[in-house]
Amino acid sequence: MENTSRRAVPTVRLVLLLPAGVAMLAGLDAALTLLGLTAPVPSERLADVHGPLMVLGFVGTLVALERAVALAPATAGERARPWAWAAPALLGAGALLLVAPLPLAAGRVCLVAGSAVLVALYRAAWRRRADDAIAVQGLGALAAVGAATLWAADVPVPHLAPWLVTFLVLTVVGERLELMRIAPVPAAAGRGVVAGACALVAGAALALVWPAVGSAVLGAALVGLVVLLARFDVARRTVRGTGLPRFMAVAMLGSFTWLAVAGGLWMVGGPTTSGPRYDALLHAVFLGFVMSMVMAHAPVILPAVLRRPLPYRPVMYVPLTLLHVTLLLRVLGDERDAAVVVQVAGVGNVVAVLTFVVVAVTSVLLGPPARPGARADRTPARSDAAAGALEVVA
């Protein structure tokens, strides 16, 4: 009976993960439509919900699922939290409802509810371990609630984009703050990250009522967070390693660069809700920073969630490189207002993401590479993905 139960848990997690996959594919389809190209499934609706679908439906479901897994009982005496699975379930359901031919209100309500449960997950995590990293991620979850609520109130996506950015950035930065503990770092570094997180939330709020000031605060907060990450993140050391640690470090250092680009665009350019600079800014965050981080952490987080190894293979550099090269081309095309360049680069972005999915699935199916005398890549067996990441990069 015990073995059957243990096999059933990953099945439930896989079911919760599937809506995130649907959201990603639908979001990529919508990206082609927004580029003015013919998409496999032409739909104005998908184009209208592209941002929330990708941020809250795709990334939000992944984050909530990882958090729910991390809150599994750590000891025999700790009580279970079955309600934790409501966060990925609601966010995933919201994504599916946005794609389905149903009133948008249904999907929006699910996203609000799922984001609220995500906040509760971080509250439970805070009770287990009160530290700066959980606080920063909790602030990110509050930003997700803000974004979902504003969208439910019919606030246009370009005006609530700073809230979506804040959710994604603080979620990732909080995870990186946890990993900074591998090497001793000054307590001031943690306080600096918390201060930057608070400034980012304040900037998102100000952007709604005082766009010029809010944009300046947002840009300064992003640049400040990048400075702290570049100074203290363990990726600075592990990039000199080999295999998975080096791949993760390369992806993360590249993502820091794109976050700095986004911060600079907000600081110098001021508020923007449309046009080439809007495209460059958002995709510097959503593709350059977030998607690069997804690629970096997939070999650690997915095995912790699904209990199936995702072995590192050098071919993973192909989609990672393609993502950064085509994104650079896209941003340069935006700067010169070259629509054809942006379209070509945008297709390259989609191909990069899909290629990584294919590489990851293939790697899971093939299993760890068999090399005589070589040790297989370690896959974290613990439920806390961040703790597993510590083991991999240490």
SVG drawing of the C-alpha trace seen along z (x, -y; Angstrom):
<svg xmlns="http://www.w3.org/2000/svg" viewBox="-19 -61 55 63">
<polyline fill="none" stroke="black" stroke-width="0.4" points="0.0,0.0 2.8,-2.4 4.4,-2.0 1.1,-2.5 0.6,-5.7 4.0,-7.0 3.4,-6.3 0.1,-8.1 1.5,-11.4 3.5,-12.2 0.5,-11.4 -1.5,-14.1 1.4,-16.5 1.5,-15.7 -2.2,-16.5 -1.6,-19.8 1.3,-20.5 -0.5,-19.9 -2.5,-23.2 0.8,-25.0 1.9,-23.3 -1.3,-24.2 -0.9,-27.8 2.7,-27.9 1.6,-26.5 -1.4,-28.9 0.8,-31.8 3.4,-31.0 0.6,-30.7 -0.7,-34.1 2.9,-35.5 2.9,-34.7 -0.5,-36.5 0.8,-39.5 3.8,-39.6 1.4,-39.8 2.2,-36.3 0.0,-33.4 -0.4,-31.2 -1.3,-27.5 -4.5,-28.5 -5.5,-32.0 -7.3,-33.6 -7.8,-37.2 -8.8,-36.0 -5.5,-34.3 -3.7,-37.5 -5.8,-39.5 -4.9,-37.3 -1.3,-36.6 0.4,-38.4 -1.7,-37.0 -1.8,-33.6 1.9,-33.3 2.7,-34.9 0.0,-33.7 -1.2,-30.6 2.1,-29.2 4.8,-30.5 2.3,-31.0 1.2,-27.4 4.8,-26.1 5.7,-28.3 2.6,-27.3 3.2,-23.6 6.8,-23.8 5.7,-25.6 3.0,-23.1 5.6,-20.3 8.1,-22.1 5.4,-22.4 5.0,-18.6 5.5,-17.4 9.2,-17.4 8.8,-15.1 6.4,-12.3 4.8,-14.6 4.2,-17.5 0.6,-17.8 -0.1,-17.7 -1.6,-20.7 -3.9,-19.3 -5.2,-22.8 -1.8,-23.7 -2.6,-22.0 -5.5,-24.5 -2.9,-27.1 -1.6,-25.3 -5.1,-23.8 -6.8,-27.2 -4.1,-28.9 -4.1,-26.0 -7.9,-26.1 -7.7,-29.8 -5.3,-29.3 -7.6,-26.6 -10.6,-28.9 -8.8,-31.8 -8.2,-29.5 -11.7,-28.0 -14.6,-29.8 -16.1,-30.9 -16.5,-34.4 -13.1,-35.8 -14.5,-36.5 -14.4,-32.8 -10.7,-32.6 -9.9,-35.8 -11.7,-34.8 -9.6,-31.5 -6.4,-33.5 -7.3,-35.8 -8.2,-32.9 -5.1,-30.9 -2.8,-33.8 -4.4,-34.3 -3.8,-30.7 -0.2,-31.2 0.2,-34.0 -1.1,-31.5 1.5,-29.0 4.3,-31.5 2.7,-32.4 2.9,-28.7 6.5,-28.6 7.3,-31.7 5.9,-29.9 8.2,-27.0 11.3,-29.2 11.1,-32.9 13.8,-34.5 14.4,-37.1 14.1,-34.8 10.5,-33.7 9.6,-37.4 10.8,-38.4 8.9,-35.6 5.8,-36.4 5.9,-40.0 6.0,-38.6 2.9,-36.5 1.2,-39.6 2.1,-41.3 0.5,-38.4 -2.7,-39.0 -2.5,-42.6 -2.1,-41.9 -4.9,-39.3 -7.3,-41.6 -6.5,-44.6 -7.1,-42.5 -10.4,-41.2 -11.4,-44.9 -10.7,-45.4 -7.5,-47.4 -5.7,-47.0 -2.7,-44.6 -0.1,-47.3 -1.0,-49.3 -0.8,-46.3 2.4,-44.9 4.6,-46.3 2.7,-44.0 3.3,-41.0 7.0,-41.9 7.2,-42.3 5.7,-38.9 8.1,-37.1 11.2,-39.0 10.7,-38.7 9.9,-35.0 13.1,-34.3 15.2,-36.7 13.8,-35.1 14.9,-31.7 18.4,-33.1 18.6,-34.7 18.2,-31.2 21.1,-29.9 23.4,-32.8 23.7,-31.0 26.0,-28.4 28.8,-30.9 28.8,-33.4 27.4,-36.7 27.0,-39.9 23.7,-40.3 23.4,-43.6 23.0,-41.7 19.8,-40.1 18.5,-43.4 19.4,-45.0 17.4,-42.4 14.4,-42.9 14.7,-46.7 14.9,-46.3 11.8,-44.0 9.8,-46.6 10.9,-49.3 9.8,-47.2 6.3,-46.7 6.1,-50.5 7.1,-51.2 4.4,-49.0 1.8,-50.8 3.1,-54.2 3.0,-53.3 -0.8,-53.2 -1.2,-56.7 2.0,-58.5 3.6,-56.7 6.7,-58.8 7.8,-58.3 6.6,-54.7 8.7,-53.8 11.8,-55.5 11.4,-53.6 10.8,-50.3 13.9,-50.8 16.1,-51.7 14.8,-48.7 15.5,-46.3 19.0,-47.7 19.7,-47.6 18.6,-44.0 20.8,-43.0 23.8,-44.7 23.2,-42.6 22.7,-39.4 25.8,-40.0 27.9,-40.6 26.7,-37.8 25.0,-35.1 26.8,-31.7 26.6,-31.7 29.7,-33.8 31.7,-30.9 29.8,-27.9 30.2,-29.3 33.9,-28.1 32.7,-24.6 31.4,-22.0 28.2,-20.2 24.9,-21.2 26.4,-23.7 28.0,-25.6 24.9,-25.5 22.8,-26.9 25.3,-29.6 25.6,-30.7 21.8,-30.8 21.5,-32.8 24.2,-35.3 22.6,-35.9 19.3,-36.5 20.8,-39.1 22.0,-41.0 18.5,-41.1 17.0,-42.3 19.5,-45.2 18.4,-46.0 14.8,-46.2 15.6,-48.3 17.6,-50.7 14.7,-51.0 12.3,-52.0 14.8,-54.4 15.8,-56.2 12.6,-55.8 10.0,-56.4 6.5,-54.9 5.6,-52.9 2.4,-51.0 2.8,-50.3 5.2,-50.4 8.7,-48.9 10.1,-50.0 7.2,-48.3 7.9,-45.1 11.6,-45.3 11.1,-46.0 8.6,-43.2 10.4,-40.6 13.7,-41.4 12.0,-40.4 9.7,-37.6 12.1,-35.9 15.6,-37.1 15.2,-36.9 12.4,-34.5 12.6,-32.0 16.4,-31.8 15.8,-31.1 13.3,-28.4 15.8,-26.7 18.5,-27.0 16.3,-25.5 14.3,-22.9 16.9,-20.1 16.5,-20.7 12.8,-21.8 11.0,-19.4 12.7,-16.3 11.8,-17.5 8.2,-18.0 7.6,-14.9 10.2,-12.6 11.6,-11.8 15.2,-12.8 15.9,-15.4 19.6,-14.7 21.7,-17.6 23.0,-17.2 25.2,-19.7 22.6,-20.1 20.6,-22.2 23.0,-25.0 21.4,-25.1 17.9,-26.5 19.5,-28.7 21.9,-30.3 19.1,-30.6 16.9,-32.3 19.5,-35.0 20.7,-35.5 17.1,-36.0 16.1,-38.1 19.1,-40.4 18.0,-40.6 14.5,-41.4 15.5,-44.2 17.8,-45.7 14.9,-45.5 12.6,-47.3 15.2,-50.0 15.3,-50.6 11.6,-50.0 12.4,-47.2 9.2,-45.2 10.6,-42.4 13.6,-41.9 11.3,-41.8 9.1,-39.2 12.0,-37.0 13.5,-37.3 10.1,-36.6 9.8,-33.4 13.3,-32.5 12.1,-33.1 9.2,-30.7 11.5,-28.1 14.0,-28.4 11.4,-27.7 9.9,-24.8 13.3,-23.4 14.1,-23.4 10.8,-21.6 11.7,-18.9 15.3,-18.6 14.0,-18.3 11.3,-15.7 13.8,-13.7 16.3,-13.8 13.7,-12.6 12.8,-9.7 16.4,-8.7 17.4,-8.9 20.9,-9.6 23.6,-9.1 25.6,-5.9 29.3,-6.7 31.7,-4.1 33.4,-5.3 31.5,-8.5 29.0,-9.5 25.5,-10.3 24.2,-13.7 22.6,-13.9 18.9,-14.6 17.5,-16.0 15.2,-13.6 14.0,-16.1 10.7,-17.8 12.2,-21.3 13.5,-22.2 15.6,-25.0 17.3,-22.6 17.9,-20.3 19.4,-23.1 21.9,-23.7 23.1,-20.1 23.6,-20.4 25.5,-23.7 27.5,-23.3"/>
</svg>
